């Protein structure tokens, strides 16, 4: 029996590698701060999230056999691993903070440890917000039968938990890591919440898929959104040279107790007054006063 030996081909690899180096180093160079460095790892951040989720809700995201005697040990153990990993990822992410430069590189280890310690101290407050979101889901969805069902089966609640963690890191000055976490949530749940958005307690996304919330959106307490809702920008302001102005307030403000139904699109720096209801598939580009009830039949633009 004869064996077939694969033919070796060069595919002109030396030339291709040389051309890619030329593109990377000279003709199309986009490297941040001009040099190679270790990037934050999505895989490492996913492990961090597993640990933080388990610490926040040990029997739901950790181990179901925990007892009163073992639960604190378990929480301490998973947090120790998660926070050590997070500190290294924060160190790597500091290279991409807007105020970072290579002259500060020697301080990154200490700064990463400091920021991780601050994040850890905020975990009880983060959990309190998440519990308010769970309660909002329980009271807002007649199909919800238990807290366990909500924690384990509701993509909107999962997205909210990811957002609460990402927002805390964003506020601490680690925007790249926060965006990594928001994208992990996006890929898992279909919900895209920028970690810079400000969202009050009692937040609930029913069904979830297709919801988009922009960077400068502000949501008050007890806001409820349904699937395919967009809180986006109407236009993107530019500077004198035609470059987009970063960080400008361009997304909606939703006051307390606002409900927005499926498929609605709310654009621009407008205010939706408290206790208002925005109907399904509405396109809204103007502010509305408190207690409004907006439907498709009304004129919604300027």
N, C-alpha and C positions, 0 to 999 in steps of 0.2 A: 504494500500500500504506500503510495507516495503522498507526502504531506505538501500542502500548498504554503509556500513561503511568501508573506506579503512583500510587495515591492516597496522599497524605501524611496520616498520623494522628498526633495528639499523644499519645494514650494517657494523657492527664492526667499527663504526666511531671513537670511542675513540682510538683504536689501529692505525687506518689509520692516524688520526690527529697527534698522537705521533710520528709515523714513518716519516711523512712529516716534523715535527719540527726537528727531528734528521738529516734528509737530509739537511734541510735549514740551520741549525745552526752549524753542525759539518761535516758530511761525504761528502756533496757536496756543501759547502758554496761558493757562488760566489758574495756575497753582496759587492757593491762598498763602500770602506772606513769602512766596517765592521759593519754597523748598519742600521736600518730601518730609512727611511726618506721619505718625500713627493716627488714623482716623478713629472716631468712636465706632464701636461695633454694634450693629443691630442685634446680633445674636446675644451679646453680653447684656444689652438693655432688656431683651426679652426675658433673660434669666433674672435680672433685677426686678422686673415687673412681677414675675412669678413669686419672688420672695416678698415683695411689698404687699401684693394681693393676699398672700398667705398670712402675713403679719396683721393685716387689717381685718381679715375674716378667716380665722385659722381653720375652722371646721368645714368651711365651704370651698376654700381655695388651697388649703393645706392638707390636713389629715382628718378624716371623719372619726377616728378612734381616740381623739384627744380627750383627756379628763381634766378636772379642775387642778389636779396635781401636776399634770404634764404640760398644760397649755402655755404657761408663761415661759417655761424652758424652751418649748418649740418656737414661740414667737421670738425670743432672744436669739436663738440659734439661726433661724432663717434671716432675721434682720442683720445679724452680724455678717453673714455671707453676702447678702444683697448690698449692704452699705459699703463694704469694702470694694466690691465690684463697681458700684456706682461712683465711688471716689476716683477710681482710675479713669472711668469714662468721662467724668467731669473734667479731670486734668487734660485729657485729650481734647475735649470740647472747648476748653478755654482758648485754644489757638484760634477759634473761629468766632469768639465774642467780638463785638464791634469795637470795644475799647482795648483789645489785647494787641500786644506787639511782642516781638522776639526779645526785647530788652527786659520784659517782665517774666520771661520763661522760668527763671530760677525760683520764682515765687509760686509757681503753679501747683506744686505738691501741697504746700501749706494751705493755699487758697482752696484747693479741691477738698481737702479735709475739713476746712472751716465750713464750706458750703454744704457738704454732706451732713455735717453735724446740725446745721440750721435746718436742712430738709428733714432730718430725723425728728427734730423737736416739733415740727409742724404736723407730723403724722396724726396725732390725736385730733387736731382741728380738721385735717383732711377727712378723717373718718367720720367726724360729725357732719360734715357737708354731704358725704356719700350716704349716710343714714337718712338725711333729709331727702335726698333724691329717691332712695328706696321707698320711703314713706309716701312720697308724691306718686310713685308708680303704683303703690298698693291702693291708694285712695283714688287715683285717676283712671285706672283700668279695671273695668268690671270682670275681666277674664283672669286677673291675678288672684291666685289662691293662697300664696304664701311668700314670705320673704325669701325662702330658699329657691323657689321657682324664679323669682325676680333676679336674684344674684346669679343663678346658673343658666338662665334661659333667655334673658332679655338683652338683645344687642344694644338697645339705647342706653340701658343702665351700664353695661360694660363700657360703652363709649364714654359715658359720663365719668366713670371711675378713672379710666385712662386720662381723660381731660383734667380731672382734679389733680392728679399726680403731675402731669405735664405742665399745668399752669403754675404749680408751686416751683418747679424747676425753672420755668421761664422767668418768673418774678425774681428768682435768685440770681439771674444773669447767665443762664446756660441755655440759650435759645436753640442751639443745634440739637442738643439732647432732647429738649422738649418737642421739637419738630419730629425727631425720630419716633418718639412715643406716640404722637398724634397720628403718624403714618402707620405705625403698628396697629393702632385702633382702627384706622380707616380700612386697612386691608382685611381686618378680622370682622368688622361690623358694617361696613359701608357708610359709616358716619364720619364726616370730615370736619373736625372742630379745631380751628387754629388755637394753639395754647395761649396766645396773647389775649383772646377774648375774655371778657369778665362776666361771669355767670353767678347769680345769686343762689341761695339755698332753695331746695325743693324743686329742682330742675328735672323734667321728665320728657324723654323722647319716646313716643309710642311707635312701635314697629322699627323705626330707625333708618332703614335703607335710603340712601340718597340725600340725607340732611347735610347741608353745608353751612358753617358759621365762620364768618371772616374774622380777621385779626383784631379789628378795633370795635367789634360788636360789643354791646353792653346789654346784659339781660338781668332784669330784676329778680325778685323772689317769685317762686311758684309759677314759672313760665313753662308752658307745655307746647311741644312741637310734635307734628306728625310727619310721616315719611315724605321725602322729596321736598322738604322746605328748604329754601335758600335765603340766607341772610347775607347779602352780598353788596358789592360796590356798584354804584351807578356809572361812575366815571373814575378815571385814574389821573389825578393832577400831575402836571409836569413842570419842571423848572425851566429857566430861560433857554437851556440847551436841549430841551426836549426829553430829558431823562425823567423817569417816574420818581416822584417824591415819596420816599419811604416813610412809613409810619403815620401818614396823615389820617385823620379820623374820617373814614369813608364808608363805614358799615352802620347798620341801624341800631337804635336804642329801643329796647323793649322794656316798658315799665312793669311793675308787679302784676301778676295774675293774668298775663296775656296768653291767649291760646291762638295758635296758627295751625290751620288744617292742611291736609295733604296737598302737595304740589304748589303751594303758594310761594311766590317770589317777592321778597321785600328788599329793595335796593336803595343804597345811598345813606347819607347821614340824616336819617329822618327819625322821628320819635313816634312809637306806637303807645298811645296812652294806656294807663292802668286799666285792667279789667276788660280790655278790648278783645274782640274775636275777629280773626281774619279767616275768611272762608277758603275752601279748597280751590286751587288753581288761580287764585287772584294774583295779579301783577300790580304791586304797590310801590309807588315812588314819591309819595307825599306823606307828611305827618298826619296823624289822625288823633283827635282828642280822646281823653279817657271815656270808657264805656261805649266805644264805637262798635258797630257790627258791620263789617265790610264784606260784601259779596261780589260775585262776578258781574252782576247787573249794573253796578255803580261805575262812575267814571273815576279811574284810579290814578291817572297820571297828571302831570302839570298841564 
